[in-house]
Amino acid sequence: MSVPSVNELDNDLSNDYSAWDDDLALNTLNLEPIQLTVDETASGKRLDAALGLLLPDFSRSRMQKWLKDGAVMYNGVVETSPRRIVYVHDVLNVQPQASDEMKAYTAQEVPLDIVYEDDDILVLNKPAGLVVHPGSGNWEGTLLNGLLFAYPEISQVPRAGIVHRLDKDTSGLMVVAKTMMAQTDLVRQLQARTVKRRYIAVVQGELDAFGTIDAGIGRSPQDRLKMAVLVGQSGKPARTHYQSMGYWKFQQKPYSIAVCQLESGRTHQIRVHMQHKGFPLVGDPVYGEKRGARRSIGSIAKTIVGEQEFDRQALHAYQLGLIHPRTGEYMSWQCELPEDMVALLAHMGVNELPLPDADMEMEALLAQ
């Protein structure tokens, strides 16, 4: 089972934009070789300790790793032992190695499904399984790496233009800013809650017609690797509007399809809110049913989806609407359900699911 890291849970970009480290520049990676001559302050010390004195910008553990990797030469010969004693006039050559954190900001070829693009923004359809931004355990192969590869100029925009996120195993539409102006404007729109983000969710249970879940979300006090609804000021404000598209029974259990619209953008918001209301998402590895019960649900599409179980949350960001940062025009995009969700629904008896009309007025919003 894929368990989110603490780092992933801390990166809630749409409302907590400061979660990114603004001091991490995307274009400051410097791996030039370094030549050092041991002076009196480092003489007589172990090699790793001497390197720590001569290169104070790097940690001792980093030096020890470089030694282990053969990236340090002692008087012209590769030296891997940190215990080697060095003396005045010894020459050390160091080839810095990219740390995991450094790799996070390198360009890598990652397939991107671009739905719309102009000089200011691009809208893409993120597949399930693609991590949006780097974090613990996911330093490479992220959407950010792919953006830096496909759009080198985007390295001049903080966070490679990413202004909001989707969970790794949630599919669907995202907007990325290509300029500083566009990024600033989109962040303000997210903060003002004028960006329309709608999702299709397959949930367990017979969902009522419509409603709004207004419940703060924060880190679970019982499990720091999960989020939860928290009562009082400890939870950050979060609102999710939902509307049922109907329910049916499969294997004598009720299931529903819901349209969800976010006001806020907390980490795992729809997943946490729907579980809190008693309607966990089908296939959710973190907030769904226990593994044994989940397996029976996840395996129902096995014969359809390349012999792979449906082992992710059944959640797809099918609609995105915003005011264009330059023209001021309202723009909206939709994307169909991905193949794995189509196969899942078909195997559960739902052979066709037309997307809701882009201009559909949600009853949950009308009731406000």
Disulfide bonds with the S-S distance in Angstrom:
none
